């Protein structure tokens, strides 16, 4: 596997400041390694700590199902053409048992609830200032306000990390 280097320095474990070091240790205890985007973001440890806290709060299991959140993340990453986030969200969807064919046809949602969440994600990503009221009314028919806030947070989170990774050249490694 060949590594593609980001445009800025990747902070090593030894270079990480106190709070960033804690995040590194926490993620290593779960996944075994610190992802490239975290090492890049650790150049500004306050941003890493804040983003990581928001990521955990947004992508946990409540009030919206994790699988739907990762489908939304994949959809957004595809729209934004963020190779790194597409690869990560695709890997997560596979961990939920989805096959490559199912992932490639994510727009053909299994139910109305999933379908409207994906439409909303697309609309909020492409033109958040002008979301079709019909889409938002459908969201209100299928989700509580709390769930809409969480889905919107997933959308914002992945639009941020897509742009962060692409702007700083955080790309998936080549196999």
C-alpha positions in Angstrom: 0.0 0.0 0.0 1.4 3.4 -0.9 0.8 6.4 1.2 -0.3 9.8 -0.3 1.0 12.6 1.9 -1.3 15.5 2.8 -0.3 19.1 2.0 0.5 19.9 5.7 2.4 18.1 8.4 0.9 15.0 10.1 1.4 15.4 13.8 3.2 12.5 15.4 2.3 10.9 18.7 5.3 12.6 20.3 4.4 16.1 18.8 0.8 16.0 19.9 -0.2 18.5 22.6 -1.9 17.3 25.8 -5.6 17.4 24.6 -4.7 16.1 21.1 -2.6 13.3 22.7 -5.7 12.2 24.7 -7.7 12.1 21.5 -5.0 10.1 19.8 -4.8 7.6 22.7 -8.6 7.3 22.7 -8.9 6.6 19.0 -5.9 4.2 19.0 -7.6 2.2 21.8 -10.6 1.7 19.6 -9.2 1.4 16.1 -5.5 0.7 16.7 -4.3 3.7 14.8 -4.8 7.5 14.4 -6.3 8.4 11.0 -4.5 10.8 8.7 -7.2 13.4 8.9 -6.7 13.5 12.7 -3.0 13.9 12.5 -3.5 16.8 10.0 -6.2 18.4 12.2 -3.9 18.1 15.3 -1.8 20.9 13.9 -4.5 23.0 15.6 -5.3 20.9 18.6 -8.4 22.9 19.7 -10.0 22.2 16.3 -9.2 18.5 16.6 -10.6 18.2 20.1 -13.7 20.2 19.2 -14.3 18.3 16.0 -13.8 15.0 17.6 -16.2 15.8 20.4 -18.8 16.9 17.8 -18.1 13.8 15.7 -18.8 11.5 18.6 -21.9 13.3 19.6 -23.3 13.4 16.1 -22.4 9.9 15.0 -23.5 8.0 18.1 -26.5 5.8 18.2 -29.3 8.2 19.2 -31.7 9.6 18.3 -31.1 8.5 14.6 -29.9 5.1 13.7 -26.2 4.9 12.9 -26.7 3.1 9.6 -28.9 5.9 8.3 -26.3 8.4 9.5 -23.5 6.6 7.6 -25.7 6.4 4.5 -26.1 10.2 4.7 -22.4 10.6 5.2 -21.7 8.5 2.1 -24.2 10.4 0.0 -22.7 13.7 1.0 -19.1 12.5 0.4 -20.1 11.2 -3.0 -21.7 14.6 -3.9 -18.6 16.4 -2.8 -16.3 13.9 -4.4 -14.2 13.5 -1.3 -12.3 10.3 -2.0 -11.1 9.9 1.6 -14.6 10.3 3.1 -16.2 8.1 0.4 -13.7 5.4 1.3 -14.3 5.7 5.1 -18.1 5.8 4.8 -18.1 2.9 2.4 -16.0 0.9 4.8 -18.4 1.8 7.6 -21.4 0.7 5.5 -19.8 -2.6 4.8 -19.3 -3.1 8.6 -23.1 -2.8 8.7 -23.4 -5.6 6.2 -24.1 -3.7 3.0 -22.6 -5.0 -0.2 -20.8 -2.9 -2.9 -23.9 -3.1 -5.1 -26.2 -1.8 -2.3 -23.8 1.0 -1.5 -23.5 2.1 -5.2 -27.3 2.2 -5.3 -27.7 4.2 -2.0 -30.2 6.5 -3.7 -32.6 3.7 -4.1 -33.5 3.7 -0.5 -35.4 0.9 1.1 -38.2 3.1 2.6 -39.7 6.6 2.5 -37.9 7.6 5.7 -34.5 6.8 4.3 -35.3 8.2 0.9 -36.3 11.6 2.3 -33.3 11.8 4.6 -31.0 11.2 1.5 -33.0 13.8 -0.5 -32.6 16.3 2.4 -28.9 15.6 2.6 -28.5 16.2 -1.1 -30.5 19.4 -1.0 -28.8 20.7 2.1 -25.4 20.0 0.6 -26.1 21.5 -2.8 -28.2 24.5 -1.8 -29.0 24.7 1.9 -30.3 28.2 1.4 -33.1 27.0 -0.8 -34.3 23.6 0.3 -37.6 22.6 -1.3 -40.3 23.0 1.4 -41.8 19.7 0.2 -38.6 17.9 1.2 -38.6 19.6 4.6 -42.3 18.8 5.1 -41.5 15.1 4.3 -38.7 15.3 6.9 -41.2 16.5 9.5 -43.6 13.6 8.6 -40.9 11.0 9.2 -38.6 12.5 11.9 -38.9 14.4 15.1 -37.3 17.8 15.5 -34.5 16.2 17.5 -33.8 13.7 14.7 -33.9 16.5 12.0 -31.3 18.4 14.0 -29.1 15.4 14.2 -29.4 14.5 10.5 -28.6 18.2 9.7 -25.6 17.9 12.0 -24.4 14.8 10.1 -24.8 16.8 6.9 -22.8 19.8 8.3 -20.2 17.5 9.8 -19.5 15.7 6.6 -19.6 18.8 4.4 -16.9 20.2 6.8 -14.7 17.2 6.9 -15.1 16.7 3.1 -13.8 20.2 2.4 -11.1 19.9 5.1 -9.7 16.7 3.7 -9.9 17.8 0.0 -8.4 21.2 0.7 -5.4 19.8 2.6 -4.9 16.8 0.3 -6.0 14.1 2.8 -6.5 11.3 0.4 -7.0 7.5 0.9 -3.9 5.4 0.6 -3.4 3.5 -2.7 -3.7 -0.2 -2.4 
